């Protein structure tokens, strides 16, 4: 559509944005071979009731963040029945109209879980027949719990609808969300890999068409569990799927991976379950770096739990920070290898907390690792005690 905002994130524009923001230099990380400058705190949109009031909160908070140094924004069509994506689109438009270049923003979409516009259908079977089956986007046998639909046609549709909702001609990235939920419904993991190769082909075609710049995977359990767990997926296998989809190992556009990561969900940094083919077994954060993937930690505040209660080590190590939210975000973004820590913010005051933190650099590696060792011990003790 002609009213979609043209352009996509570039090195020059994100570099200028970072310099103009007045925030700490360490607040920005390099993304991809283009070395885009992405903020260490990203704007998520996955929490909240499906109400007009929450929509308005998101629009104001997201626009404020985009204008003031938080240039990573992510929304999925399934979030809040499509409302989050539309609110994010309105915020992007407001920021651009106010003078923030589209090329300074990194706009991420997400697909896989089915999108119900403004609420779940009363008759799911009839809705699926009319909206999915008749349109050739999938059959009931293609569904996994959630419900999750991972067909090339449905992902292509979600990609297009996400562009429209976010109001941009080109998405900087698109994430395939929690493909691991299909593993229990397939005979082998290779069946899922074959499906993903077809999905990635659709995304590669979108890149060639100028609708997309890169893509990746958004995981929940698959990178947090041991290798012998049914739901485990290796990053190496996903890169291999992308290489096959592109038809050339050097030409694929898989660039990022996301997973839950915070002081109470440490597996991305502590569980060595990824074989990268470089002679070692690595954590997911390390493997992402070795494979050229940008790591985004999600659930940085653990759904808000870390605002109310968190391991005492955070206050001990970061007593100079003003709030629990800042300490939790500082932990996540200071982890070596973490590019961006995502957090849903539908309140302008919460964005101001994040911007206040962004005036500081992440913790030095040595100081973080010392604190991390203590934090890891406390998390294990809490898990052992069942708290």
C-alpha positions as CSV (number, residue, x, y, z in Angstrom):
1,X,0.0,0.0,0.0
2,X,1.2,3.5,-0.8
3,X,0.7,4.8,2.7
4,X,3.3,2.4,4.2
5,X,6.4,4.2,5.5
6,X,9.3,3.4,3.1
7,X,12.8,2.5,4.1
8,X,14.5,0.2,6.6
9,X,17.2,0.5,9.2
10,X,20.7,1.5,7.9
11,X,24.1,1.8,9.5
12,X,24.3,5.5,8.8
13,X,20.9,6.4,10.2
14,X,21.2,4.2,13.3
15,X,24.7,5.5,14.0
16,X,23.4,9.1,13.8
17,X,20.5,8.1,16.0
18,X,22.8,6.7,18.6
19,X,25.0,9.7,18.6
20,X,22.1,12.1,18.7
21,X,20.4,10.3,21.6
22,X,22.9,11.5,24.1
23,X,22.8,8.0,25.7
24,X,25.8,5.9,26.8
25,X,27.9,4.5,23.9
26,X,27.6,1.0,25.4
27,X,23.8,1.2,25.1
28,X,24.1,0.4,21.4
29,X,25.2,-2.9,19.9
30,X,26.1,-3.8,16.3
31,X,23.6,-5.9,14.3
32,X,24.6,-8.0,11.3
33,X,27.3,-7.3,8.7
34,X,25.7,-3.8,8.2
35,X,26.7,-3.0,11.9
36,X,23.3,-1.4,12.6
37,X,23.3,0.3,16.0
38,X,20.6,-1.3,18.1
39,X,19.6,-0.2,21.5
40,X,20.3,-2.5,24.5
41,X,16.7,-2.1,25.7
42,X,14.0,-2.9,23.2
43,X,10.3,-2.1,23.2
44,X,8.0,-5.1,23.5
45,X,4.2,-5.2,23.2
46,X,3.1,-8.6,24.4
47,X,1.4,-7.8,27.8
48,X,-1.8,-6.1,28.7
49,X,-5.5,-6.4,28.3
50,X,-7.2,-5.9,24.9
51,X,-8.6,-2.5,25.7
52,X,-8.6,1.0,24.3
53,X,-6.8,2.2,27.4
54,X,-3.9,-0.2,27.0
55,X,-3.7,0.6,23.3
56,X,-3.4,4.3,24.2
57,X,-0.7,3.6,26.8
58,X,1.3,1.6,24.3
59,X,1.0,4.2,21.6
60,X,2.3,7.0,23.9
61,X,5.0,4.9,25.6
62,X,6.4,3.3,22.4
63,X,6.5,6.6,20.5
64,X,8.3,8.2,23.4
65,X,10.8,5.4,23.5
66,X,11.4,5.5,19.7
67,X,12.0,9.3,19.8
68,X,14.5,9.0,22.8
69,X,17.0,6.3,22.2
70,X,15.1,2.9,22.2
71,X,15.1,2.0,18.5
72,X,14.2,-1.7,18.6
73,X,10.4,-2.4,18.6
74,X,8.7,-5.8,18.2
75,X,5.1,-6.8,17.8
76,X,3.3,-10.0,16.7
77,X,-0.2,-10.1,15.2
78,X,-1.2,-12.6,18.0
79,X,-0.4,-10.1,20.7
80,X,-3.6,-8.7,22.3
81,X,-5.7,-9.8,19.2
82,X,-3.8,-7.5,16.8
83,X,-4.1,-4.4,19.0
84,X,-0.4,-4.4,19.9
85,X,0.7,-4.4,16.3
86,X,-1.6,-1.6,15.4
87,X,-0.6,0.4,18.5
88,X,3.1,-0.1,17.6
89,X,2.3,1.0,14.0
90,X,0.7,4.2,15.3
91,X,3.7,4.8,17.5
92,X,6.2,4.3,14.6
93,X,4.2,6.8,12.5
94,X,4.2,9.3,15.3
95,X,7.9,9.0,15.8
96,X,8.6,9.3,12.1
97,X,6.3,12.3,11.7
98,X,8.1,14.0,14.6
99,X,11.4,13.7,12.8
100,X,12.9,10.3,13.8
101,X,14.0,8.7,10.5
102,X,12.4,5.4,9.6
103,X,16.0,4.3,8.8
104,X,17.0,4.7,12.4
105,X,14.4,2.2,13.7
106,X,14.6,-1.6,13.8
107,X,11.1,-2.9,13.4
108,X,10.5,-6.6,14.1
109,X,7.4,-8.7,13.4
110,X,6.6,-12.2,14.6
111,X,4.4,-15.0,13.3
112,X,3.4,-18.6,14.0
113,X,0.6,-18.3,16.6
114,X,-2.7,-17.6,14.9
115,X,-4.0,-14.1,14.9
116,X,-7.6,-13.5,15.8
117,X,-8.7,-9.9,15.1
118,X,-10.1,-8.2,18.3
119,X,-10.9,-11.5,20.1
120,X,-11.2,-15.3,19.8
121,X,-13.9,-16.7,17.5
122,X,-17.0,-18.2,19.1
123,X,-16.8,-21.2,16.7
124,X,-13.2,-22.0,16.2
125,X,-13.9,-24.7,13.7
126,X,-16.1,-22.5,11.5
127,X,-13.6,-19.7,11.7
128,X,-10.7,-21.9,10.7
129,X,-12.7,-23.3,7.7
130,X,-13.6,-19.9,6.4
131,X,-10.3,-18.0,7.1
132,X,-7.6,-20.7,6.8
133,X,-8.8,-23.9,5.0
134,X,-10.8,-22.2,2.2
135,X,-7.9,-19.8,1.6
136,X,-5.4,-22.6,1.2
137,X,-3.3,-21.6,4.2
138,X,-3.5,-24.8,6.2
139,X,-5.5,-27.8,7.4
140,X,-6.5,-28.9,10.9
141,X,-3.6,-31.4,10.7
142,X,-1.2,-28.5,10.4
143,X,-2.1,-27.1,13.8
144,X,-0.2,-27.4,17.1
145,X,-1.3,-26.3,20.5
146,X,-1.6,-22.6,21.0
147,X,-3.0,-22.7,18.3
148,X,0.1,-22.5,16.2
149,X,0.1,-22.7,12.4
150,X,3.4,-23.2,10.6
151,X,2.7,-23.4,6.9
152,X,4.5,-21.3,4.2
153,X,1.2,-19.8,3.1
154,X,0.1,-18.7,6.6
155,X,3.5,-17.3,7.4
156,X,3.5,-15.3,4.1
157,X,0.0,-14.0,5.1
158,X,1.2,-13.1,8.6
159,X,4.2,-11.3,7.2
160,X,2.0,-9.2,4.9
161,X,-0.5,-8.4,7.6
162,X,2.3,-7.4,10.0
163,X,3.7,-5.0,7.4
164,X,0.3,-3.4,7.1
165,X,-0.4,-3.3,10.9
166,X,3.0,-1.8,11.6
167,X,2.7,0.6,8.7
168,X,6.1,-0.1,7.2
169,X,6.9,-1.1,3.6
170,X,9.9,-3.2,4.8
171,X,10.3,-5.1,8.1
172,X,13.8,-5.2,9.5
173,X,13.2,-8.7,10.8
174,X,10.5,-11.3,11.2
175,X,10.6,-14.0,13.8
176,X,9.1,-17.5,13.6
177,X,7.7,-17.9,17.0
178,X,8.1,-21.1,19.0
179,X,8.2,-23.6,16.2
180,X,9.2,-26.3,18.8
181,X,5.5,-26.7,19.7
182,X,5.1,-28.8,16.6
183,X,7.7,-31.4,17.6
184,X,5.3,-33.5,19.7
185,X,2.9,-33.6,16.7
186,X,5.5,-34.8,14.2
187,X,7.2,-38.2,13.8
188,X,10.7,-36.7,13.8
189,X,12.4,-33.4,14.3
190,X,13.5,-33.7,10.7
191,X,9.9,-33.4,9.7
192,X,9.8,-30.0,11.4
193,X,13.1,-29.1,9.8
194,X,11.7,-29.8,6.4
195,X,8.7,-27.6,7.2
196,X,10.9,-24.8,8.4
197,X,12.9,-24.9,5.3
198,X,9.8,-24.2,3.3
199,X,8.8,-21.4,5.7
200,X,12.3,-19.9,5.4
201,X,12.0,-20.0,1.6
202,X,9.0,-17.8,1.9
203,X,11.0,-15.4,4.1
204,X,13.9,-15.4,1.6
205,X,11.5,-14.5,-1.2
206,X,10.2,-11.7,1.0
207,X,13.7,-10.4,1.3
208,X,14.2,-10.5,-2.4
209,X,10.9,-8.7,-2.8
210,X,12.0,-5.9,-0.5
211,X,9.4,-6.6,2.1
212,X,11.9,-7.9,4.7
213,X,15.5,-7.5,5.5
214,X,16.3,-10.5,7.8
215,X,14.6,-13.2,9.9
216,X,15.2,-15.4,12.9
217,X,13.6,-17.7,15.5
218,X,11.8,-16.8,18.7
219,X,12.1,-19.7,21.2
220,X,10.5,-20.4,24.5
221,X,11.8,-23.8,25.6
222,X,13.8,-25.2,22.7
223,X,17.1,-23.5,23.6
224,X,16.6,-23.6,27.4
225,X,16.2,-27.4,27.7
226,X,19.0,-30.1,27.6
227,X,19.9,-31.7,24.3
228,X,18.0,-34.9,25.1
229,X,14.7,-33.1,25.7
230,X,12.1,-33.7,23.0
231,X,11.7,-29.9,22.4
232,X,15.4,-29.1,22.0
233,X,16.4,-27.4,18.8
234,X,20.0,-26.5,17.9
235,X,20.9,-23.1,16.4
236,X,23.2,-24.9,14.0
237,X,20.4,-26.9,12.5
238,X,18.3,-23.7,12.1
239,X,21.1,-22.0,10.3
240,X,21.4,-25.1,8.1
241,X,17.7,-24.9,7.3
242,X,18.1,-21.3,6.3
243,X,21.1,-22.2,4.1
244,X,19.1,-24.8,2.3
245,X,16.1,-22.5,1.9
246,X,18.4,-19.9,0.3
247,X,20.1,-22.4,-1.9
248,X,23.5,-21.0,-0.9
249,X,25.2,-21.2,2.5
250,X,26.5,-17.6,2.1
251,X,23.2,-16.1,0.9
252,X,20.7,-16.8,3.7
253,X,19.2,-14.0,5.8
254,X,18.8,-15.6,9.2
255,X,20.3,-13.1,11.5
256,X,18.8,-13.3,15.0
257,X,17.5,-15.5,17.8
258,X,15.4,-14.6,20.8
259,X,14.7,-16.5,24.0
260,X,13.6,-15.8,27.6
261,X,16.6,-14.5,29.6
262,X,16.7,-12.9,33.0
263,X,18.3,-13.3,36.4
264,X,15.9,-16.2,37.2
265,X,15.9,-17.8,33.7
266,X,19.6,-18.2,33.1
267,X,19.7,-21.1,30.7
268,X,20.7,-19.0,27.6
269,X,24.0,-18.2,29.3
270,X,24.5,-21.2,31.6
271,X,23.3,-24.3,29.7
272,X,25.9,-25.5,27.3
273,X,23.7,-27.4,24.8
274,X,24.7,-26.0,21.4
275,X,27.2,-27.6,19.2
276,X,28.3,-25.1,16.6
277,X,30.8,-27.2,14.6
278,X,33.7,-25.0,15.8
279,X,35.1,-27.6,18.1
280,X,33.1,-26.7,21.2
281,X,29.8,-27.0,23.0
282,X,28.4,-23.6,23.7
283,X,25.6,-21.8,25.5
284,X,22.9,-20.4,23.3
285,X,24.3,-16.9,23.8
286,X,27.8,-18.0,22.8
287,X,26.5,-20.1,19.9
288,X,24.5,-17.2,18.5
289,X,27.7,-15.1,18.4
290,X,29.7,-17.9,16.7
291,X,27.0,-18.4,14.1
292,X,26.6,-14.7,13.4
293,X,23.2,-14.4,15.0
294,X,22.1,-11.4,17.1
295,X,20.8,-12.4,20.5
296,X,17.7,-10.8,22.0
297,X,16.7,-11.7,25.5
298,X,13.0,-11.6,26.1
299,X,11.0,-11.5,29.3
300,X,13.7,-9.4,30.9
301,X,11.4,-8.5,33.8
302,X,9.9,-12.0,33.9
303,X,6.4,-10.7,33.2
304,X,6.8,-8.1,35.9
305,X,7.8,-10.5,38.7
306,X,11.3,-9.1,38.9
307,X,9.8,-5.6,39.6
308,X,8.2,-6.9,42.7
309,X,10.8,-9.4,43.9
310,X,14.3,-10.3,42.8
311,X,17.5,-11.9,44.1
312,X,19.2,-9.7,46.7
313,X,22.4,-9.8,44.7
314,X,21.0,-7.3,42.2
315,X,20.5,-4.7,44.9
316,X,23.9,-5.5,46.4
317,X,25.7,-5.1,43.0
318,X,23.6,-2.3,41.6
319,X,22.5,-0.3,44.7
320,X,23.1,2.9,42.8
321,X,20.3,2.1,40.4
322,X,16.9,3.6,41.4
323,X,14.4,0.8,40.7
324,X,14.1,-3.0,40.6
325,X,13.2,-2.8,36.9
326,X,16.5,-1.0,36.1
327,X,18.5,-3.6,38.0
328,X,16.8,-6.4,36.2
329,X,17.3,-4.8,32.8
330,X,20.9,-4.0,33.7
331,X,21.5,-7.6,34.5
332,X,20.0,-8.8,31.2
333,X,21.7,-6.3,28.9
334,X,25.1,-6.6,30.7
335,X,25.3,-10.3,30.0
336,X,28.2,-10.9,27.5
337,X,26.7,-11.7,24.1
338,X,23.2,-10.2,24.7
339,X,22.5,-7.5,22.2
340,X,19.1,-6.3,23.3
341,X,16.9,-6.9,26.3
342,X,13.2,-6.7,25.5
343,X,10.5,-5.5,27.8
344,X,6.9,-4.7,27.2
345,X,6.2,-1.1,28.2
346,X,2.7,0.5,27.9
347,X,3.4,3.3,30.4
348,X,5.5,6.3,29.5
349,X,6.9,6.4,33.1
350,X,8.4,2.9,32.5
351,X,10.0,4.1,29.3
352,X,11.6,6.9,31.2
353,X,13.0,4.4,33.7
354,X,14.6,2.5,30.8
355,X,16.0,5.7,29.2
356,X,17.4,6.7,32.6
357,X,19.3,3.4,32.7
358,X,20.4,3.8,29.1
359,X,22.4,6.9,30.1
360,X,24.7,4.4,31.7
361,X,26.9,1.7,30.1
362,X,26.1,-2.0,30.8
363,X,28.3,-3.4,33.6
364,X,31.9,-4.2,32.8
365,X,32.4,-7.9,31.9
366,X,34.5,-8.7,35.0
367,X,32.0,-7.1,37.4
368,X,29.1,-8.8,35.7
369,X,30.7,-12.2,35.9
370,X,31.5,-11.8,39.5
371,X,27.9,-10.8,40.3
372,X,26.5,-13.4,37.9
373,X,28.3,-16.3,39.8
374,X,26.6,-15.1,43.0
375,X,23.2,-14.7,41.2
376,X,23.4,-18.1,39.6
377,X,24.1,-19.7,43.0
378,X,21.1,-17.9,44.5
379,X,18.8,-18.9,41.6
380,X,19.8,-22.5,42.1
381,X,19.1,-22.4,45.8
382,X,15.7,-20.9,45.1
383,X,14.9,-23.6,42.6
384,X,16.0,-26.3,45.0
385,X,13.9,-24.9,47.7
386,X,10.9,-24.6,45.4
387,X,10.5,-20.9,45.8
